[in-house]
Amino acid sequence: MLVPCILCLLAMSFMRTDLRQMAGGRHALLLAGALVWIMGVLPLALGFTVNRLLPPADNGLMLALVMQAAAPPIMSTPAFALLLGIDAALSLAVMLLALCILPFTAPVFVAYFTDGALALDGMALGGRLVLIIAGCAGSGLLLRGLIGPVRMVRWNDQLNGLNALLLLVLAVAFMDGVTARLLVEPWLVLGMAGLAALVSVCALLATLALFRRVEAGQDLMLAYAAGNRNFGLMVAAAGGVLPETTWLYVALAQFPIYLLPYLLRPLAARLLRRAGPP
């Protein structure tokens, strides 16, 4: 059920996305810089750093780290911005444009840094990503048009409930076998969980420092986008066929993805208070 759940969640995200909220011309330069940083500089920095530190034979972990760095921001980034009272236009634009360039960037990073750890070659991976994104976007936007904005608002709670059920199945699928592995190799599992959290937090803090001069709240949202990546899309593009070590890391990387929104709320409130009224 893992890959079908990922596809359904992606299609639902497009269905519930109002493209009219996309960032306008005033954000063009910032948007370009954010995309280059999140989808280009960070994957390269992590790839070259980890390539020097990891044992040459550990391709499964290297693949997981490259997938984490190369993946686009999670689809809930604009929703989190709205939850915090921050303008979501820039977050939405970064998330959608990152999806558009993903088929051209991710295969290059995976092929260059992982030395064949993934069974798919770069062209096959890029082709699958194009089909997945185009198919989910097309079906989601078609459903949005058929349902209409009035019913989308009326069914908001029911759609949230369906989303939660899909995420529950997704979490169970990702966590399959993790407890058994924890009992056998506790230090390995705890170490990989710590590594996943460290990568997310480092990407978040580096982005927050780089974009600290942009308008209130947007620096935090760009940092959130950089630190929380859509692993599921990469897993779906690989057809769920990943090395065992990669699977374990992907599962453990869900902890920072689910916990960071909660942990960032006090920081967001402090940044917005410091900025004062618009």
N, C-alpha and C positions, 0 to 999 in steps of 0.2 A: 504493500500500500504506500510505500515511501514516495516513489516517483509520481504516481497519480496525485497524491496529496500536495506535493510541491507544485505541480502544474495547476491544480485547482486553486491553490492559494494565490499563485501568480495571476491567473485569469481574474480572480475576484478582486485583486488589488487594482488591476486595470479597470475593471468594471466600476469600482468606487472612486476612481481618480477623475477629478475635474481638470481637464487639460487647460481650461481657461485661466487657471491659477498660475500657469507657468511664469517664471520670472521674466520681466520685461527688459528693455534696453538698459535701464539703470544698473542692472546686475550683470551685464554681458561680460565685462572684463573680469569681474570677480568669479563668475561662473566658469569662464575659460581657465582661469588660474586654478580653481578648485578641482576641475576635471583632470588637468595635467598632474596636479599633486596627488590626488586620490587614486587615479587609474594608471598613472605612469611612474611618478617619482617614488611613491611608497613601495609598490611592488618591486621595483629595481633595487631600492635600498635594502629591503628585507631579503631579497634573493641573494644579492652579493654578500650581505652580512652572514646569513645562515649558511651559505655555501662554504664559507671559510671555517665555520664553527662545527658543522655537523660531520660525522664520519662519512666517507664517500659511499659506503654501502647502504646508508639509511635513506633510500629514495622515498620510502613511504611517508616518512615525517616531512621530508623536503617537499613532497607533492602537496601535503596538507597545508604547509605554511605558504606555499606559492598560491594555492587555491584561495586561502584566506586573504592574502594581500591583493590578488588579482580580481576577486569577485566584486560586484557592484555593491553599493550600500543597500541595506535591507529595505524592503518595500514600505515598512511602517515609519520610515524617517519623517515624512511630512506630517503624519498623524501625531507623532511625538512632539513635533514643533508646535502644532495647534494645541496639544494638551498643556504645553508650558506657556501658552500665550504669545508665541513667537510667529511672525509672518512665515508661512510655509512655502511661499512661491519659490525661493531659492532652493530649498531642500527638495522640492518636487522636481525642479529642473535638473538638479545634479543627479538625482536618482534615475530619472528617465533617460537623460543623455548618457549616463554611465552604462545603462542597459544597451543603448544603441551602439556604443563603441566596444562593448565587451567581446563580441565575436572576433574582433580584429586584434585585441590586446591580449586576452587570456591565453589563446593558443600559443602565442609567441613566448610568453613567460613560462608556461608549462613545458614547452618543448626545450627551451634554452636551459632552464635550471634543474629539471628533474631527470634528465638522461633516460627517457623511456619508461619512467615509473607508471605512466598511464598508458593503457593499451591503445587508446585512440591517438592518431597522429594529429598534428595541428590543424590540417584542413578539415578532418572529420569532426574535431571538437568545435571548430568555428562554424561548420555547417549545421551541426546539431543545435548550437546556441542560437543561430539565426532562425531555425525552424521553431524552436521552443518560444523565443521571445515574440516572433511574428505571430505564431499561432495563438499564444495566450493573449497578446495585445489585441489581435483581431477579434477573438471570441469574447473577450472582456468588454471591449468597446461596443461590439454588436449588442451584447446583452444590456449594456447601459442605455443604448439607444432604444431598445425594445421596451425596457422597463420604464424609462422616463424618470426625470428628476424628482417628481412628486412622490412616486412610489418608492424611489431610492431612499428618500428621507423617512417615509412612513415605515419602511422595512428595516430601518437602521439597526434596531435591537436584534431582530431575527438574523440579519447578516453577521452581526458581531458574534452571535451564538454559534452560527455555522462556522465562522472563522475559528472560534475557540475549539470546536470539536475537531476540525482539521488539524489544528496545532497540537491537540492532544495526541492524535494518531501519529503525527510527525515526531513528537517527542518520544513516544514509545518505540517507534521504529529506529530512531537514532540511538536510543539508549540500550537497544537489544544487546545483551552480552557484556555490558559495561560493569555491572555489579559482580558478575562472575570473574571478570578480569581484575577487578579491584581486590577481591579476596585472594587471588593468586599472586598478583604483582602490585601491591598497594603503592609502592613508591613510584613505579612507572606511571600509574594512572594519576596519582597526585601531582607528579612532576609535569605530566603533559597538560593537566588542567591548569596548573600554574603558568605554564608556558603560553597556553592559549589566552589566558587573562592578561599576561604581560604584553603580548603582541598587541592586543586590543587597546590596552591602556596607553602603551607607548605611541601608537598611531594617533590616539585621541589627543594626548598631551602635546605631541609635536605639531599637530594640526591647529590646536588651540593657540599655541604660541605663535605659529606662523601667521594666522589670520586674526590676531588679537586686536588689530586696529579697525576691523570692519564693524558695521553697525551692531548695536546691542542685540545679543542673542544669536546672531548669525554665525559668529565665531564658534559658539558652542554646538550649533547644529551641523556645521561642516566637520567639527571634531567628532561628533556623534556618527556622522556618515562614514568618516574614515575608519573609526574603530569598530563599527558593526557591519559586517559583510554578509552578503546573501550566499552562504554555503550551499543552500538547497539547490539553487540554480546550477551551480557547478556540478553537484552530485547528479542532478537530472541529466545534464549534458553528457556526463560519463556513463549514463545508463545504469548507475548504481554499482558499476564494476570498479572497485577501488581496492588497493592493498589493505591488509588488516590494520596496519599501523595508521593509515590515513583515516579509516573508518573510526578508530578509537579517538583520534584527535578531533575529527569533525563532531563526534558526539559530545566530547568534553568542552568544545568551543561554544556549545549552546549556553553554558552557564554565564559567561560574560554577556552574551547577546541578550539574555533574559534579565540579568541583574543590573546592567548599566543604566537603563532608563530610570529605575528606582533610585539608584545611587546618585544620578546626575541631577535629580530634581532640586535638592538644596543648593547646588552650585548654580543652576539656572536662575533660581529665585534671587540669589545674591548678585549675579551679573546684571539682571534686569533692574534690581533696586539701585545699583550703583549708577546705571545709565540714566535713571530718572525717567520722567514722563516724556513721550515722543514730542 
